[in-house]
């Protein structure tokens, strides 16, 4: 005898929670890497600026502009 009730299709609560946990984990990794990249760019900018200031200072000292 066949089952009169058809099986309902959809996702279980466990499957939805698992996908949500994976999504949050990936989002947190992207967030920390983005923040690290931003700090790296800021440090590189400051190093570049310091090199330019040092060059301008030495050039002014060489030219006797002080």
C-alpha positions as CSV (number, residue, x, y, z in Angstrom):
1,X,0.0,0.0,0.0
2,X,1.3,3.4,-0.9
3,X,1.7,6.2,1.5
4,X,-1.1,8.7,0.9
5,X,0.8,11.7,2.1
6,X,3.5,13.0,-0.2
7,X,6.8,13.9,1.3
8,X,7.2,17.7,1.7
9,X,10.2,19.3,0.2
10,X,12.3,21.9,1.8
11,X,15.2,22.4,4.1
12,X,15.5,21.3,7.7
13,X,16.3,23.7,10.5
14,X,19.7,22.0,11.0
15,X,20.6,22.5,7.3
16,X,19.6,26.2,7.5
17,X,21.6,26.7,10.7
18,X,24.7,25.0,9.2
19,X,24.6,27.2,6.1
20,X,24.2,30.3,8.4
21,X,27.2,29.2,10.5
22,X,29.3,28.7,7.4
23,X,28.2,32.1,6.0
24,X,29.1,33.9,9.2
25,X,32.5,32.2,9.4
26,X,33.3,33.2,5.8
27,X,32.1,36.8,6.4
28,X,34.3,37.1,9.5
29,X,37.3,35.9,7.6
30,X,36.7,38.4,4.8
31,X,36.2,41.2,7.4
32,X,39.5,40.6,9.2
33,X,41.4,40.3,6.0
34,X,39.9,43.5,4.7
35,X,40.9,45.3,7.9
36,X,44.4,43.8,7.7
37,X,44.7,44.9,4.1
38,X,43.6,48.4,5.1
39,X,46.2,48.6,7.8
40,X,48.9,47.4,5.5
41,X,48.0,50.1,2.9
42,X,48.1,52.7,5.7
43,X,51.6,51.6,6.8
44,X,52.8,51.6,3.2
45,X,51.5,55.1,2.7
46,X,53.2,56.4,5.8
47,X,56.5,54.7,4.9
48,X,56.3,56.4,1.4
49,X,55.5,59.7,2.9
50,X,58.4,59.4,5.4
51,X,60.7,58.6,2.5
52,X,59.5,61.7,0.6
53,X,60.0,64.0,3.6
54,X,63.4,62.6,4.2
55,X,64.4,63.2,0.6
56,X,63.1,66.7,0.6
57,X,64.9,67.5,3.9
58,X,68.2,66.1,2.5
59,X,67.7,68.0,-0.7
60,X,67.1,71.2,1.1
61,X,70.1,70.7,3.3
62,X,72.2,70.0,0.2
63,X,71.0,73.2,-1.5
64,X,71.5,75.2,1.6
65,X,67.9,76.2,1.8
66,X,67.9,76.2,5.6
